[in-house]
């Protein structure tokens, strides 16, 4: 566990503490790291003291701010994984101008878990990069699409899953369902046969 802390692998630190039933300690560690980042920015702030080399101080301050901006969203999401309130992920999404895909992915998954299908679709649509980065997101996106009645999107999503992992019997089964609903009976039958073969062999 100490190695993960030294390497700043915070997700792994949380996983270790989860295994030993001590998530409170993990949260404390990550919050201390957040405080350290904020303090680094303050410590490198530009002083009015004329004895300081202002150009050096400005460069150090800029580096501290950039480091803070790059790392804060990750740390906030890690805290969110521990404590589970959605606002942590929403803050992380806002931190760097709606560009942190992990935050939207987490919000989408939380909505799926609570069967808020339309909200989940909204999170995925706001951050299209989520789907291209994470293969499992295509599957989740497809499931949410089915629940909201967006059958065409569901078919597209499960097709993408199968293109990447043709051995995924559940994806074939879901594709068979949406193709049937779209009236594409030949494709639905082919997908159902493939799903049956794969799920029987697994």
Secondary structure, DSSP 8 states (H G I E B T S, - for coil): -HHHHHHT-HHHHHHHHHHTT-HHHHHHHHHHHHHHHHHHHHHT-----TTS-HHHHHHHHHHHHHHHHHHHHHHHHHHHHHH--HHHHHHHHHHTTS--HHHHHHHHHHHHHTT-HHHHHHHHHHTTHHHHH-HHHHHHHHHHHHHHT-HHHHHHHHHHHHHH-TT-HHHHHHHHHHHHHTT-HHHHHHHHHHHHHHHHH-
